[in-house]
């Protein structure tokens, strides 16, 4: 299964993705403004890999003049339905359908990993104004929470993948892994939680590409067992998900 196939798998579950995926805490957008040194209000922003518009909506609410760039047909359609006031164009980070020097900020929320940095970094710099900023961020799993770590290991076994290490890369390693070496990069991490129903939590898990490309029988068996396990741990049906939002902000050297 190629990365492109996994990236396109989200089109099979656009509605589920929109209804169950977590948003981002206000502190994360505060950090974007602080690290870029300018407010989002009035800024020309491209949200690349916008999906159903989760980050797009937050940028718009901050007063940004935002355009959503999304490669998937179903995801783009869902983004347009949820945010009719925001322009949505089809395209991806390796070949942006945007003019040179047209943006103050190019943002990637939960989507940078689907690009090739050898192509997406030059594309972002092409689209950015000279003083513009590239910002990429993810909601990463809070592996120091025991039940979340145990669940992650069950997911890895089910999907025949190696569990991610509990320790996180330091700043230099994070920059290298993101393919941002050579740029001036600042990093900020924001810890946060959200409480959701067990149904929403399981739908959130099911919207991940690892499950979307998994065989139906295996996927259904995992979620049936997971519902039993979490039902015993959270008898009131409410699950507190834990995240560490990881932000990298990069500018030209």
C-alpha positions as CSV (number, residue, x, y, z in Angstrom):
1,X,0.0,0.0,0.0
2,X,1.6,3.3,-1.1
3,X,1.5,6.5,0.8
4,X,-0.6,8.0,-2.1
5,X,-3.2,5.2,-1.7
6,X,-3.3,5.8,2.1
7,X,-3.7,9.5,1.6
8,X,-6.5,9.0,-0.9
9,X,-8.3,6.6,1.5
10,X,-9.7,9.5,3.5
11,X,-12.2,10.1,0.6
12,X,-14.0,6.9,1.7
13,X,-14.8,8.4,5.1
14,X,-15.0,12.1,4.6
15,X,-18.2,12.5,6.7
16,X,-16.8,10.3,9.5
17,X,-13.6,12.3,9.4
18,X,-15.5,15.6,9.8
19,X,-17.7,14.3,12.6
20,X,-15.1,12.6,14.8
21,X,-11.6,14.1,14.2
22,X,-10.3,16.4,16.9
23,X,-9.8,20.1,16.3
24,X,-6.9,22.0,17.7
25,X,-6.6,24.0,21.0
26,X,-6.7,27.9,20.9
27,X,-3.2,27.9,22.3
28,X,-1.9,26.3,19.1
29,X,-3.2,29.2,17.0
30,X,-1.8,31.6,19.6
31,X,1.6,29.9,19.1
32,X,1.4,30.3,15.3
33,X,0.9,34.0,15.8
34,X,3.6,34.3,18.4
35,X,6.2,32.4,16.4
36,X,5.4,34.1,13.1
37,X,5.5,37.5,14.8
38,X,2.2,38.6,13.2
39,X,-1.5,38.2,13.7
40,X,-3.6,36.0,11.5
41,X,-6.3,38.7,11.1
42,X,-6.0,39.9,7.5
43,X,-3.2,37.5,6.6
44,X,-3.4,35.6,3.3
45,X,-3.2,31.9,4.4
46,X,-3.2,28.7,2.4
47,X,-4.4,25.6,4.4
48,X,-2.9,22.8,2.4
49,X,-4.2,19.2,2.8
50,X,-7.2,20.9,4.4
51,X,-9.3,17.8,4.5
52,X,-12.8,18.7,5.7
53,X,-11.7,22.1,6.9
54,X,-10.9,21.5,10.6
55,X,-7.9,23.9,10.7
56,X,-9.4,26.0,7.9
57,X,-12.3,27.0,10.2
58,X,-10.0,28.0,13.0
59,X,-7.8,30.1,10.7
60,X,-11.0,31.8,9.2
61,X,-12.3,32.5,12.7
62,X,-9.0,34.3,13.5
63,X,-9.7,36.7,10.6
64,X,-7.4,35.1,8.1
65,X,-8.1,35.4,4.4
66,X,-7.8,31.6,4.0
67,X,-7.9,29.4,0.9
68,X,-8.2,25.6,1.4
69,X,-6.2,23.3,-0.8
70,X,-7.3,19.7,-0.8
71,X,-6.5,16.8,-3.3
72,X,-9.4,14.5,-2.4
73,X,-12.7,15.0,-4.1
74,X,-14.9,13.9,-1.3
75,X,-12.9,15.7,1.4
76,X,-13.0,18.9,-0.7
77,X,-16.7,18.6,-1.1
78,X,-17.2,18.2,2.7
79,X,-15.0,21.2,3.2
80,X,-17.1,23.3,0.9
81,X,-20.3,22.1,2.6
82,X,-19.0,23.0,6.1
83,X,-17.3,26.3,5.0
84,X,-19.2,27.8,2.1
85,X,-17.6,31.1,2.7
86,X,-14.0,29.8,2.1
87,X,-12.6,29.1,-1.4
88,X,-11.6,25.4,-1.8
89,X,-9.3,24.4,-4.7
90,X,-8.1,20.9,-5.7
91,X,-4.4,20.3,-5.4
92,X,-1.6,19.0,-3.1
93,X,1.5,20.3,-1.4
94,X,3.9,18.9,-4.0
95,X,2.4,21.2,-6.7
96,X,0.4,24.0,-5.2
97,X,-2.2,25.6,-7.5
98,X,-1.3,29.1,-6.1
99,X,0.5,32.1,-7.5
100,X,4.1,33.0,-6.6
101,X,4.5,35.2,-3.5
102,X,0.8,35.2,-2.9
103,X,0.6,34.0,0.8
104,X,1.8,35.2,4.2
105,X,1.4,31.8,5.7
106,X,1.3,28.3,4.2
107,X,-0.1,25.9,6.8
108,X,-0.3,22.1,6.9
109,X,-2.5,20.6,9.7
110,X,-2.1,16.9,10.0
111,X,-1.1,16.7,6.3
112,X,2.7,17.4,5.9
113,X,3.5,13.7,6.1
114,X,1.7,13.1,2.8
115,X,4.1,15.3,0.9
116,X,7.6,14.9,-0.4
117,X,9.6,17.6,1.4
118,X,12.1,17.8,-1.6
119,X,9.1,19.1,-3.6
120,X,6.8,20.6,-1.0
121,X,9.4,22.9,0.8
122,X,10.3,24.6,-2.5
123,X,6.6,24.9,-3.4
124,X,5.8,26.5,-0.1
125,X,8.7,29.0,-0.5
126,X,7.6,29.8,-4.0
127,X,4.0,30.6,-2.8
128,X,5.2,32.5,0.3
129,X,6.0,36.2,0.3
130,X,9.6,37.0,1.3
131,X,8.6,37.5,4.9
132,X,6.1,34.6,4.8
133,X,6.1,31.6,7.1
134,X,5.5,27.8,6.7
135,X,3.7,26.2,9.6
136,X,3.1,22.5,10.0
137,X,1.4,20.8,13.0
138,X,-0.1,17.6,14.2
139,X,-2.2,16.3,17.0
140,X,0.2,13.6,18.3
141,X,-0.9,10.9,20.7
142,X,-0.2,11.3,24.4
143,X,1.7,8.1,24.8
144,X,2.4,8.8,28.5
145,X,-1.3,8.1,29.3
146,X,-1.3,4.3,30.1
147,X,-4.6,3.4,28.4
148,X,-3.7,5.4,25.3
149,X,-0.3,3.7,25.0
150,X,-1.9,0.3,25.5
151,X,-4.5,1.1,22.8
152,X,-1.7,2.3,20.4
153,X,0.0,-1.1,20.8
154,X,-3.2,-2.9,20.0
155,X,-3.7,-0.8,16.9
156,X,-0.1,-1.5,15.8
157,X,-0.6,-5.3,16.2
158,X,-3.9,-5.2,14.3
159,X,-2.5,-3.1,11.4
160,X,0.8,-5.1,11.4
161,X,2.8,-2.0,12.1
162,X,5.6,-1.3,14.5
163,X,4.5,0.8,17.5
164,X,5.8,4.3,17.7
165,X,8.3,5.0,20.4
166,X,7.0,6.5,23.6
167,X,9.8,9.2,23.6
168,X,9.5,12.1,21.1
169,X,12.2,13.4,18.9
170,X,14.1,16.4,20.1
171,X,13.9,19.7,18.2
172,X,16.8,19.0,15.9
173,X,15.5,15.5,15.0
174,X,12.0,16.9,14.5
175,X,13.3,19.4,12.0
176,X,15.3,16.7,10.2
177,X,12.4,14.3,10.0
178,X,10.1,17.0,8.7
179,X,12.6,17.8,5.9
180,X,13.0,21.4,7.1
181,X,16.8,21.3,7.4
182,X,18.3,24.6,6.1
183,X,15.3,26.7,7.2
184,X,15.1,28.7,10.4
185,X,12.6,26.6,12.5
186,X,10.9,27.2,15.9
187,X,9.0,24.5,17.7
188,X,6.1,24.7,20.2
189,X,4.2,21.8,21.8
190,X,0.7,22.2,23.4
191,X,-0.8,19.5,25.6
192,X,-4.6,19.3,25.6
193,X,-7.5,16.9,26.0
194,X,-11.1,16.5,24.8
195,X,-13.9,14.4,26.2
196,X,-16.1,12.5,23.7
197,X,-18.5,9.6,23.6
198,X,-17.1,6.1,23.1
199,X,-18.8,6.1,19.6
200,X,-17.0,9.3,18.6
201,X,-13.7,8.0,19.9
202,X,-14.0,4.8,17.9
203,X,-15.1,6.7,14.8
204,X,-12.0,8.9,15.2
205,X,-9.8,5.8,15.2
206,X,-11.7,4.3,12.3
207,X,-11.0,7.5,10.2
208,X,-7.3,6.8,10.3
209,X,-5.7,5.7,7.1
210,X,-4.3,2.5,8.7
211,X,-7.8,1.3,9.3
212,X,-9.3,2.7,6.1
213,X,-7.0,0.4,4.0
214,X,-7.4,-2.6,6.3
215,X,-9.6,-5.6,5.4
216,X,-13.2,-5.3,6.5
217,X,-13.3,-8.5,8.6
218,X,-10.1,-7.6,10.5
219,X,-11.3,-4.0,11.0
220,X,-14.7,-5.0,12.3
221,X,-13.1,-7.6,14.7
222,X,-10.8,-5.0,16.1
223,X,-13.5,-2.4,16.8
224,X,-15.8,-5.0,18.4
225,X,-13.1,-6.0,20.8
226,X,-12.0,-2.4,21.4
227,X,-15.6,-1.4,22.3
228,X,-15.7,-4.1,24.9
229,X,-12.3,-3.1,26.4
230,X,-13.1,0.6,26.6
231,X,-16.6,0.0,27.7
232,X,-15.2,-1.7,30.8
233,X,-12.7,1.1,31.4
234,X,-15.1,4.0,30.8
235,X,-18.5,2.7,32.0
236,X,-20.2,6.1,31.7
237,X,-19.4,6.0,27.9
238,X,-17.2,9.1,28.0
239,X,-13.6,8.9,26.8
240,X,-10.9,11.5,27.5
241,X,-8.5,11.6,24.6
242,X,-5.1,13.1,25.3
243,X,-3.0,14.9,22.7
244,X,0.2,16.8,22.3
245,X,-0.1,19.3,19.4
246,X,3.3,19.6,17.8
247,X,4.0,22.8,15.8
248,X,7.0,23.7,13.6
249,X,7.2,27.2,12.1
250,X,9.8,27.7,9.4
251,X,11.1,30.8,7.6
252,X,13.8,31.4,5.0
253,X,17.4,31.5,6.5
